[in-house]
């Protein structure tokens, strides 16, 4: 994917336009890109999944063409396809999409609350599981009770905080210690947030696509038949609600 790097004013127009489309460059795994893909699903975005061809090859054009030679990268395309604006790093992409699709709260206070939510980096997971999970549960349960235990961190609609905590819960529950730590008695509010995300019709429809099913839970998991690069939610729509199941392609 080649970005056109338009001037800042033009780039802002592309990023702000409701008719822009998207391409996401990342491995065939879930993990840190789960909130990003869920935001695209919630926003009824027209987007395409792109895979790196040989990311470890330092001379590969795909890697050199990214802004900082890192993934994920979200490419935002103007409606006519003449301009492409890249956004690198998962937090920058999450913040952009959450703002673009109104998933950062309904007012300044709610946005401040969301941005103050403590995060846990993926590389800290082992230490987090063994030492910090009980305190993380306690603090987050307090915040969720303060919002009425309605399955959301702020207000009554899905925000970026809901998506990120659901991602973290999914990661924790993949480890045996996590199953004992996260249960209806210790974390009812967090589990309600996860249930709210899991039961959302747009998220459920996304998870029924072949593209989602072809993704691994981590890069260490066995490779599966990979769904080809595919355009999702094309505006012509179809009987499945706009989600276009891609054909499976064999691994190269």
CORNORMO-V736051 format. One record per residue. RES is the residue in one small letter. OMEGA is omega as a letter, one per 30 degrees, with the letter a starting at -180 (* if undefined). Layout:
# CORNORMO-V736051
RES | OMEGA
RES | OMEGA
This chain:
# CORNORMO-V736051
x | a
x | l
x | a
x | a
x | l
x | l
x | a
x | a
x | l
x | l
x | l
x | l
x | l
x | a
x | a
x | a
x | l
x | a
x | l
x | l
x | a
x | l
x | a
x | l
x | l
x | l
x | l
x | a
x | l
x | l
x | a
x | a
x | l
x | l
x | a
x | a
x | l
x | l
x | l
x | l
x | a
x | a
x | a
x | a
x | l
x | a
x | a
x | l
x | l
x | l
x | l
x | a
x | a
x | a
x | a
x | l
x | a
x | a
x | a
x | a
x | a
x | a
x | a
x | a
x | l
x | a
x | a
x | a
x | l
x | l
x | g
x | l
x | l
x | l
x | a
x | a
x | l
x | a
x | a
x | l
x | a
x | a
x | l
x | a
x | l
x | l
x | a
x | l
x | a
x | a
x | l
x | l
x | l
x | a
x | l
x | a
x | l
x | l
x | a
x | a
x | l
x | l
x | l
x | a
x | a
x | l
x | a
x | a
x | a
x | l
x | l
x | l
x | a
x | a
x | l
x | a
x | a
x | l
x | l
x | a
x | a
x | a
x | l
x | a
x | a
x | l
x | a
x | a
x | a
x | a
x | a
x | a
x | a
x | l
x | l
x | l
x | a
x | a
x | a
x | l
x | l
x | l
x | a
x | l
x | l
x | l
x | l
x | l
x | a
x | l
x | l
x | l
x | l
x | l
x | a
x | l
x | a
x | l
x | l
x | l
x | l
x | a
x | a
x | l
x | l
x | l
x | a
x | l
x | l
x | l
x | a
x | a
x | l
x | a
x | a
x | l
x | a
x | a
x | l
x | a
x | a
x | l
x | a
x | a
x | a
x | a
x | a
x | a
x | l
x | l
x | l
x | l
x | l
x | l
x | l
x | l
x | a
x | a
x | l
x | a
x | a
x | l
x | l
x | l
x | l
x | a
x | l
x | a
x | l
x | l
x | l
x | a
x | a
x | a
x | l
x | l
x | l
x | l
x | l
x | l
x | l
x | l
x | l
x | l
x | a
x | l
x | a
x | l
x | a
x | l
x | l
x | l
x | l
x | a
x | l
x | l
x | l
x | a
x | l
x | l
x | l
x | l
x | a
x | l
x | a
x | l
x | l
x | l
x | l
x | l
x | l
x | *
